[in-house]
Amino acid sequence: MPFIQRVTQVCANSTGAFGALRIDYEPAPIEVDGNDIAQDLKMVQPYLDFYVSRNTEEASSTKDGAPKPTRTRSYSVGDLGPSLHFDDEPEDAGIECDIASVLELIEILEGEQRMRKAGGGNLNYSGVRLPHGADAMVHVQSGAAFPVHRVILASRSQVLENVLLGSKLLQVGDQHSNNHHQINIRLLSARPGPGLGVFKVARLEFSGCHPLSVLVFLRYLYSDELLAVWDRRISVRVSKQLAVVDANPVRVKTELQALAKILDLPTLALALEAPGKREPAPSMAKDMQRLFDAMHSTTTVITPKTTPLTPDVVLQLADKEVYCHSVILRARSPLFAGFFDLGDWTAKRWDTDGRVRVDMKHFGWHVMQFVLRFICCGSDKEMFYVLGKFSLAFVSLCCYF
């Protein structure tokens, strides 16, 4: 009898009837190891690599390759003295990590100030290849500027997407009040890009914000993490460093609340309601899933026009073309990171639409869909539940016939 598997006992009678006792196979649960998508995108924050321990002349003149800075921290958590302990509150394990991250952002601000001072008050990034393929700069009223990826900003906030498309000025707060959180966000004219898929560098201006507030906000967009500078366990230990960059923890929180309101980020707004540190509800995977689905919707037309969400990578499979974004691929895969970080690999592969096509026709979508949904959407083991149901149905169908 074909298609009968895992039979442990059989029996028959004199009339020819028979029976078989079998044990159904229960596969072991699938465990997905490694970083989630938020943890990987955290590693490609371009402003972390643009100012720290870089030669100013190299930063303003590099045209061909992305600079590879060596990070050397001026501040160390161990130099800040003992942490605060409260009798009625256990030490939060994430506080030490937040302190280290805040110090890193302060170091970036100091590096930016030094570079701008060396450039006569201006930062020349026209034609410069920004770290991790960044294609935009966020300017702050103080004169600071931080490289970012348009697709990260636009996919995390539809309001920011509209601003990058050229919508009207955004503002929140009362400019006539004494609350110094009148915030404006507007699109500036673009600058020439370095090529390699980045023909123009978009520019956004955040006015009415302290640079540290903008950096904490950008870090949230890239990592789902909120650095609670206003938490006393953090603010007390970094008070001297905050004073160096003239940052007030209360002002940082107020400005973040204003940004969460104007940019329609409810998970961030909810986390900011707490007086101390509160982890925001994860939203990165949901936003990346929505981005990936939008690129492959039957109603979506992929045009050469460069928009914030326009994909810049086309993976050519045996039976389908899959549209992706290089920043996500390089963050999630060492293979793609090496492919895009070395300009020589892609120098002659970018087309006039700012896309690079990768021939992967030895794979089909029925296999690659699980890989790409893990890479591009942050899907975890739940995506294999469908696979498991399909497998069991397939086995049942074979046994039936």
Secondary structure, DSSP 8 states (H G I E B T S, - for coil): -TT--SEEEEEE-TTS-EEEEE-----------S--HHHHHGGG-HHHHHSTT--HHHHHH--SS--------S--GGGG-----BTTB---HHHHHHHHHHHHHHHHHHHHHHHHHHTTT----TT---GGG--EEEEETTS-EEEE-HHHHHHH-HHHHHHHTT---EEES-TTSS-S--EEEEEEEEEEEEETTEEEEEEEEEESS-HHHHHHHHHHHHHS----TTSHHHHTTTHHHHHHTT--HHHHHHHHHHHHHHTT-HHHHHHTTSSS-------HHHHHHHHHHHHT-TT----SS--TT---EEEE-SS-EEEE-HHHHHHH-HHHHHHHHSHHHHTTTB-TTS-EEEE-TTS-HHHHHHHHHHHHH---TTHHHHHHHHHHHHHHHHHH-
